[in-house]
Every structure is written in structure tokens, then in C-alpha cells.
């Protein structure tokens, strides 16, 4: 429970079901989505189950007080670990059915209930493959979690997304908590400054199913990044789809031994969004210095510099090490 504070009874009662659902989902994915010459990375193993469990271990009793909130986190981590590696809509649709099966069998819930719409259609679910409206990743509901979202614990009810909705609405009320929510809406820069100066590490919280508050917060991080940049500003215009990907990248960077290979056409924004994600988690941005004569010797030199930065042995140190952009990452 962290700091000696236990989880509520209904959350603790989920332990065995979460374990069983994780094992069965992994077995179903590993047997149904097999590696092929065109999909050699479909090699799911026990390390993937470990990553899902690591995501669950980031929860804190203060922010996860209901069984539904915990199941939302489980479903989100399952999507990030498994679905984000799928490369076409057919495979993603198959994973959706596998996830829906486990939700129904072990938690008596449907995905539509988790994202806040009992009557939501299958097309409303998040699509990790396309970004076209109506195919999932457009304006449909989704599960969103982040550890860089500035929410005060005192503003969070049993289900944290309610506090996020209040912040997004910008409604005024009475009392100290309402003032703090208003300050988050009016001065996100001050809010993320408090988050960075906090003694305890940031909490991994449920941002809700609407990405608009996330876009506002990331806009403040982007302003902060550009203000401290020396001739290398990011001229980004953030929108829901981009904000969702930044949150996913930040999650990978905050995970022990986290790593990702970003695949896409040149100019699609991979490097720009990765750079913003690196800034949100307080890591260092490292790019190999390429040239016409760049070869194995230069590559080894860059690798030595990267390892020195990650270990804090040279240059500016960071508690979260260094994030590297590969020579072929582009965009």
C-alpha cells in the first residue's frame, strides 16, 4: 500500500482475479498472435507479463480506491504492453476481443463501461494502428494514465477522472480545493512546477477518457521545453492524438528498463513527440552526431557518451538517465 497505507477492501479483493486475468490474457495473446516473417516482433513472453505487472505496481491507495479504477489500470497496461506492438487493424481487433473476454470473465465488466460509455460501439475503442476518425484513435473514448499530470491528492475523489473533469471544465466553487483546481486550469506552468519540486515521486494517475486536459498540460511542458531550448525549439501544435502518444512514450521512459522502437514514415513526428516525452519525465535527450564519415568508431564513441550520461558520470546528470534517439528514428 505504500507508506503503510492499505488499499481499500474492494481493491484488495481483486488480487487473485488480476493475476489470473493477466496469465490468461498473456496465454491467449501468445497463442493467437504468432510471429511471422512480416511480424517478427510478435514474440510475446514472460517479460511482457512482467511489464504489465510493473504497471500495476505503480498504483497507490490514495488514487485507486475502487475496483473499477483498478481494472481500468489493468486494461490500460494490457493495451500498452500487447496492443501497442500490433501493426494492423485485424490483429488489434483480435486483441480487443481477447481483452473483452477477460474483462467479462474475471471482472464482469465491458470495455465500454471502463471508458465511460455503456452504449459505446466497438469502433469507439482506441485503435493503436490508425489515427483516422471513426477507426478508434480519433475522438473516441480511451484509457489514459500518466505520471506527469499535476493533480493534488486532496482534489481527487474515489475515481480520479472526476477531478480531471472538474479541472477541464474550469468551474468555480468554494473552498481551497476549488481554488487549486482553478489554478491548475489557469496556470498549468505553475502546476507542473509544483509537481517537479515535490519531495515524493509523481503519482501514476488516471487522467480519464478525454485527452483535452492532457493536451493543456503538455502544452505547458512544451512551453517550458522551448523556453529553455537553445536554438532547437519544438514548433508543435498539440492535439488529442499527439498527446496520447506522448503519454505512452512517457510511460515507457518511466518504466524500469523501458525501451521502444518508434516505427513510421519520415516527418510523422516521432522524434518531436519523443523529445517532449523525455522532457516531461525529466530525462536527458541524446542524439548521435551523424556525419558523412560516421562509422563504427563514431558509433562506439557516442555509445560511450550515452552510457556515461545515463550513469551520471559525465555532463549533466539526471535521476532518470538519458533517452536516446537512434540515427534512423527521423521525424
N, C-alpha and C positions, 0 to 999 in steps of 0.2 A: 503493500500500500504506500510506500514512500513516506519518509519522515514519521513512521509509526502510525499513520492514519489508514484505517482499513477501508476497503471498498464496501459499498452497501450490499445488503444480503442478496438482492436480486442480481447483482453483478457477479458476486462470488458463486452464485448457483450456476453460472454459465461455464465454469471452468471445464468440466468434463465434456460438455457439448461443443465448446470451442475447439478442444483438442481433437475430438472425433470428426468434426466437420472439416478441420484442416487436413487431417490424414486422408479422409475420403475424397476431398476435393483434389488434393495432390495426386492421389492414385488415379482418379478419373481423367485428369488433365494429362498425366504422363502416359496413360494407355491410349488416349484418343488423339492427342496431338503429337504425332511422332516426327522425328527429324527426317528430312528428305534432302536430296541434293540442292533444292532451291530454298530449303528452310533448315539449314544445318544447326541453327541455334535453338531449335525446338528440342533441346536435350534437358528436360526437367529432372532434377534430382533432389536429394535431401537438403542441399544448400538453399533451395527455393523455399522449402518449408521453414527453414531457419530464418530466412528473411521475413517471412510472414509473421512468425512468432516475435521477431525483434520489433516489428512494428507494433504489435500488441503490447509489448513490454514498455513502450513509451507512454502508455496511458497513465494518468494519475487519478486518484479517487476524487479530487476536487472537481475534475472536469468530466468524469464519466460516472454518473450517478444512476443511470437507468440501464436496463438490459438492452433496450433498443439502441441507445447510444453506443454501447459496446459492440453490438452486432454491426452497426454502421462502420465502426472502425475495422472490424474483421473483414467485411465485404470490400472496403476500400483497399486494405492491404492486399487482399487476394487479387483485386484488379491490377494493382501496381506490380505485383510480383509476376503474375501469369499473363494477364491480358495485354500489358504494355509490350510484350515481346511478340505478339501476334501480328502478322503482316498483311492479312486480308480480311475482308468483311465476313467471309464464310467461317473462318476459324474463330473470329471474335463472336459471331452469333452462336457458335457451338459452345464456346466458353460461357456465354451468358446463360445458356440452358443448364450447363453443369452447375454454375453458381446458384441459379434459381432453385435447382433441385436440392442442394444442401441447405439453402435458406429455409425451404419449406419443411424438409425432413427434421432438421435439428432445432429450428427456432420458430417454426410456424409463422414465418414472415415472407412477404414477397418483396422483390427489389423496388417495385413502385412505392410500397409503403415506406421503405427506408429513405427514398429521395423526396418524400413528402407529397406523393400523389397516388392515392389508391387506384384512381382510374387511369393512370398514365399508361400509354401504349408502349409496346416493345420498342418502337422507333424512338421513344424519348430517352432511352438509355444511352449512356455515354459510349461513343464509338472511338476507339483508340487508333483506328486506321484512317478514317477520312475526317475532314473538317467541314463537310457540306451540311448546311442547314437541312433538317429533316432526316439526316442519317446518323444523328446521335450527338456529335460534338458541337453542334451549332448552338441553339438556345435551350436545349432540353435540360432537365434536372440532372444532377450528378453528385457524387460524393466528393467532398473537398476537405482535406486536412492539411494543416501547416504548423510549423513551429516558429514562424516569424510574424505571426498575426498578433498585433498588440491589443489584447483583451485583459482587463483587470479581473482577477478571480472574483472580486466582490460583485461584479456585474453579471456573473454567469449563473443562470438558474440550473435546474437539473439537466436540461438539454441546451448545450452551449449555443446552438444555432439561433435560439430565440434572442440572445443578447446581440448576436451579429445582425439579426434582422432589425433590432431596435437601433443599432448604430447606423445601418444603411438608411433607415427611414429618416434619421436626423430629428426625431420627435423630441420635444422638450417636456420636461417633467419637473418634479420637485425632489429635492434631496441631493446628497453628494454623489450618489451613483449616477443619477441622470446627468449631472454636470460633467462627470468623467466620460460618459458616452458621447455627450455633445462635443467635448474637447477632442475625442477621437475622430469625430466627423469633421470638425473644423480645422484641426491641426494634426494631421497624421504624422507630420515630421516630428512633432514633439512626442507623439505616442511611441514611435519606433525608437526615438532617443531614450525614452524611459526603459524600453524593452532591452536595449543594448547595455544600459547601465545597471540593470538588475543584478543582484548578487547570485540568485539562483538561475540555472539554465532555463531557456524559454520552454514553455509547455507545448506539447503536440496537441492541438485543439481542433475540434470540429468547426469548420468555417461555414457549414450549412450546405445548401444545394444551389445557391445563387453565387455566381462568381463576381458580381459587381462590387461588393465590399472588398474583395481580394484585389480587383483592378485598382481601386482607390489607394489601398495600402502599398501595392507595388509601384504605383506612380510616385509615392513619397520616397521609396527606396531608390527609384530611378533618378529622381531629383538629387538625392543625396550622393549617388554614384557620380553623376555628371558634375556636381559641384566640386567634387574632389579630384576629378579627372584632369590630366594634363595633356590637353590636345587630342584626347581619344574619347570624346563623349559618345553616348548612345542615342541617336535620334529616333527613339522608338515611340510608336503610338500603341499603347496597350489596349487590348480588348479581351473579352472573356476567354477565347480560345488560347491566346498567348499566356494569359495569367494562369490558366490551368496547367500548362506545360512548365511554367516557371515553378509552380508549387511541386510538381512531380520531380523536377530536377533538384530542387532544394531538399526534398525528402531523400533522394539518393545520396546527396552530399553529406547529409546529417546522419546517415546510417553507417555504422562501423564497417569498414572495408567496402563501402559503397562505390559503385562504378557504373558507367553507362556508355554505350556506343550509340551516338545520335546519327540516324540514317535519314537522308533526304536529298532533294535536289539542291544545287548551289543557290544561295540567295534566299533560302526559305526561312532564315532567321535562327538557325540552330546555335551558332556561336554567340549571337547577341543575347538570346534568352539564357544561354548557359552562363554568360558573363553576369547578367543580372541575378541569376540564382546564386552564383558564387558570392556576390556582394551581400545578398540577404542573409546568408549563413555566416558571414564574417570570415570567409576563407580568402586565399590568395589566388589571383588569376595568373596562369603561366602559359605562355605560348612559345613553342620552339622558334628560334630566329632563323627563318629559312632564307636561302640564297641560291644562286645558280650552282655554287660549288658545294652545296650542302650534301654531306655524305655520312658514312657510318661514324667517322671520328667526331663530327659535329653533333651527331645524334647522341653519342655517348657523353659528350660534354654537357649537352642540355639535360640529359638524364641525371647526371651528377648534380647539376644545379637544382633540378627539381627535387631530388631526394634530400639535398641539404636544406631547401626551403621547407619541405614537409616535416623534417625533423627539427626545425628551428635552429639549425647550425650555421646559417648564413643569411644575411639580409634581414628583412622584416619578418618576424615570427608571427605565427597565428595558431590559436588553440585548435583550429580545425584543419590545419595543414594547408596544402596547396592543391588547387584543382587545375588539371592540365587540359588544354585544348590541343588535340592532335593535329598534325600537319595537314591531314585531309578532312578536317571537320567542317571547314567552309562556313559560309553564311552566318 
